């Protein structure tokens, strides 16, 4: 056996899992492989990096809330520069949208730090925001909703996902973990539990299990193989018939730096920085946030029906996407975007779990799969890594950062906790 | 609009849905398209055709039990020759397997017609069966379990899936439904709810919906498009980003006709035909059944880990699969298979829902998806068609054949009834 645990994928979930597995088993040999040259270079570092604990399902709340606590600890007490800025998370909502989620606000209000702002307060604090579109024919054509409420998550914000992944790498290496970059995994190794040395093994009548991976650096045998390859997981798991429970969906980010966007950096009373929070518009799942480190604004859109499932080799932001699909909506609510062009853009993929949009942490003989995080893997990374490590240790419960407990099988398949999240973007 | 309802796929689920939709809306124009030249030519007619009501989950039981009642009615009262033979469904189990499912037998016993046979009775009735492998080194190597119990589903058996699909077609055509064979669907048509005639529609800010399909016979516009294309559904739905919740998995059937298998046709007391029931071995999910019409035996195997997800254009049974993967197990339990070679074999694909192996009937704007039946679509076909028709009619409940009611959202996604089925093969 070349190692005890082989982790495929040095993205945020792979690194978090590797760290927590190694932490729980300091004497064991844990090896992470990735075909990129560094950590988080797949989709983690392409993330928009927002985090929130505003969720209606208990599962989502626990995963995210404890991970936020961990990130604050990582930067505050442990001194890792991961760029956590608690700029807040602001849902702008119409009366109808707000009322439709009344049960949600009640559930969230009791546990997250949530503030509700009415239209008057929004208009006062955010002069750049248009809340009413009376008589505006273009707004009507666009189907824009008026803004009646703002729901602000105070314990929310943004993190440098790249730095966060690197922090895990540093912690993992500090424990004696090994990472091999530039190593392509070409397949999982399936073996019979009891090898008979007959060509063609494993046969159907043999109990089979995963015993490592074939890589560009040769076969790496492992007692346990963790597949945390994000949207690429299917390429490894499909050939052995293990469901990754996810489909890749392209996501684009457009970055703006323009003096006309200055008003977004001068907003009082919503966070400690005097900026707009990460802001979700009432239409088309368009969101943007200030990126404090560079004084820019990052914009994204979680488009759904019509955005196909596909995995592009070199995904790029689409020129017309901003102009035709997002710009009109964005500039109606925030006219300061008028005629401002993106200075930069990039794209990646979400690994969407079409059933409940919750991550999957499941075991298969010899293997653990960690994935299908549906675009919220970064904000739940620490909890997911702990759940995976608990599964590896054969425990029924994981202890999340801060001491709260989480039933491991809640993220599995057969006894999965089915809870509908109503606050989806 | 070319039609009210366009059903893509003339397989068993498409035809059942088309029939039930047409039955509920006699005046509406319902059109079925399929690229094959007749009904059920994809995977339906390749099925092994077994049916059972022995399930532990309420959902599975209702779907299958009511469909069995329907099939008996279809053949008995309506006079369609669909080859229903209630040969029974026999699970051969070790003591451990039997005990592990004790809760299941209790649940099933109360509603299905189930008989438990002990080893003595099995040996007496089935002289061809080997129940004990003491001192047999090969059996030990194969990991074979002794047979201690037989659980027999009396209201189970086999049906001619091809004839069943044709019966639906006949009923559907009789109501004035239309079918166009040899029609390839190349894509779904996505339109904005309110068309503005701008090139590039629908944009992200428009509410979009499915409005029919592009086919080799031109665009067919429809108020509602039903996608029931089985394992091919992803090819249509992936491009618009709608999850089919299934992955294709190859399944093979081997047919035998040999005097040495005569003992399987002379078994007293298990069914009215004096034959073996459909029989599931205690190892490797190997099963076989007598095919009454031709005096042959059909054998299949539901292999799992190691059998990849993939969709072959022209799937064929694999020569070595019978010899290396199944033969040894089969011929140990039933030595009459010794040296008997298959006279015929074929292969198709299951559409496996990796979450709960239950079918999915869900609505998307302008569209209904019916699929992911995980290999048990035929035995649940009538209930699934009724659920789909109820969803189309906007009803919360479907009335199954015989009058039992079924909550439509139980097969949807957001309020899906999560129930673990423990009797899986």
Interface residues (C-beta under 8 A of the other chain):
Chain A: X141 X142 X143 X190 X196 X200 X202 X203 X204 X205 X206 X207 X208 X209 X238 X239 X240 X241 X242 X243 X245 X247 X249 X283 X284 X301 X303 X304 X305 X306 X307 X308 X309 X310 X320 X321 X324 X325 X326 X328 X329 X352 X354 X355 X364 X365 X413 X414 X415 X416 X418 X420
Chain B: X141 X142 X143 X190 X196 X200 X202 X203 X204 X205 X206 X207 X208 X209 X238 X239 X240 X241 X242 X243 X245 X247 X249 X283 X284 X301 X303 X304 X305 X306 X307 X308 X309 X310 X320 X321 X324 X325 X326 X328 X329 X352 X354 X355 X364 X365 X413 X414 X415 X416 X418 X420
